[in-house]
Amino acid sequence: MSAFDYRNGRLHVEDVSLAAIAADVGTPFYCYSATALGERYDRLARTVAPSGAAIAYAVKANGNLAVVELLGRLGAGADVVSEGEIRRALAAGVPAGRIVFSGVGKSREELAFAIGKGLHQINIESAAELDRIAAVSEALGATAAVAFRVNPDVSAGGHDKIDTGRRTDKFGLPPDEAIRLYHAAAGLSRVVPVGLAVHIGSQVRDVEIFAKAYGRLLDLSARLRSEGLDVSRLDLGGGLGVAYRDGERELPLDAYAGLLADVARRSGARLTIEPGRWLVADAGVLVATVNTVKQAGERRIAIVDAAMNDLIRPTLYDAHHPVWPVDRNEAAPRHPSTVAGPVCESGDILAVDAPLPDLGAGDLVAIGKAGAYGAAMSSGYNGRLLAPEVLVRGGEKAVVRRRPSHDEAMALESLPRWSSAADAA
Ligand SMILES: *Cc1c(COP(=O)(O)O)cnc(C)c1O
């Protein structure tokens, strides 16, 4: 975690003190390190280079335009799951020819938008989707390159709610149906079946799990080829696991790259991978101010001004995030402290029993590894404003999403016409 480090006892992101950013934009806020993002991307790109795999960044992990732009500039494409994300990727400068459209329930309107833009590939997850793509591409007089997302019946093993490749999960096609649809697509004039895709879920830290899923894909592509069909691309999905706790292991990257090279050699296909979390998780923190510290039975609880609406992972996935005091005093004793937000939910907890020094109102804490699925999953629950996002590079900082005003947060709402009529009566 070199991008986030203490200097003279104060936590910095690169050369900028988090306390200085807090004084500028207020809390809570997310802060990302441009250098950490770049280093992470370069390391992955270098390691997987022998397999020739293209990297399509899964925008849903952190869709901030500045983050997508930074990764796109370094060479990443984008894996997107909605029209909004297609627009984000394009607005960030990612060429349409490097965008893969994934997702289990794409609408006709979204497909028309995607086909109109000439995206690299659309990953199909149902027979209905193939029908829609056929109709839309016919109507537009455009051609769509499609891959079929297979459900390999392999568990990613991270957490029930981030597993997507088991037989009973909603994602992907059963292998036999994928084969049947591939044949059907090959008979269509404006649809080109180019390959197969798989994404078994998130937080995969064991290469053997990927090997099992990719093995199913290799078997299926061999079968399709034996039946005379062309399978020139394999999309191997994302899910590369990161470590949230000290001492936890990440996905061993060299072994993963070795597996990709093996799949490339055995398939002869052009590979794509779709990492989200792995690229951005470590590069971000969520900074909050302590409101009060209270004792609840045996538990010491620090109530801070960030909440589950800013970082839902702990309550949604039982996820662990480290918490660091922004001002560090090595001599201060630490006690297990639960960090919770002000939202009216007992589940509004950001960390359980984090080892923290005595904190008081006004102290700042940083919740670590919040670059992925933090801001991206945030909401306005409890009338809370979306927290700003700040990108730091060296000694420079840029607010890459500002905090809206309360008027802006309410601007899309209006009262029904009859309510003023009722007042008048
Ligand atoms: C979410 C998702 C990803 C990225 O998953 P990470 O665990 O963040 O790497 C990649 N591909 C698809 C289809 C996804 O839905």
The ligand as an SDF file (V2000), in Angstrom:
LIG
                    3D

 15 15  0  0  0  0  0  0  0  0999 V2000
  -18.6640   -7.7670  -12.4640 C   0  0  0  0  0  0  0  0  0  0  0  0
  -18.1450   -8.3570  -13.7060 C   0  0  0  0  0  0  0  0  0  0  0  0
  -16.7780   -8.3460  -13.9590 C   0  0  0  0  0  0  0  0  0  0  0  0
  -15.7590   -7.8070  -12.9910 C   0  0  0  0  0  0  0  0  0  0  0  0
  -15.6850   -8.5380  -11.8110 O   0  0  0  0  0  0  0  0  0  0  0  0
  -14.4910   -8.2120  -10.7800 P   0  0  0  0  0  0  0  0  0  0  0  0
  -14.6850   -9.2020   -9.7040 O   0  0  0  0  0  0  0  0  0  0  0  0
  -14.6710   -6.8230  -10.3320 O   0  0  0  0  0  0  0  0  0  0  0  0
  -13.2240   -8.4220  -11.5210 O   0  0  0  0  0  0  0  0  0  0  0  0
  -16.3340   -8.8410  -15.1660 C   0  0  0  0  0  0  0  0  0  0  0  0
  -17.2040   -9.3600  -16.0730 N   0  0  0  0  0  0  0  0  0  0  0  0
  -18.5340   -9.3990  -15.8560 C   0  0  0  0  0  0  0  0  0  0  0  0
  -19.4440   -9.9620  -16.8970 C   0  0  0  0  0  0  0  0  0  0  0  0
  -19.0550   -8.9060  -14.6710 C   0  0  0  0  0  0  0  0  0  0  0  0
  -20.3680   -8.9410  -14.4580 O   0  0  0  0  0  0  0  0  0  0  0  0
  1  2  1  0
  2  3  1  0
  2 14  2  0
  3  4  1  0
  3 10  2  0
  4  5  1  0
  5  6  1  0
  6  7  2  0
  6  8  1  0
  6  9  1  0
 10 11  1  0
 11 12  2  0
 12 13  1  0
 12 14  1  0
 14 15  1  0
M  END
$$$$
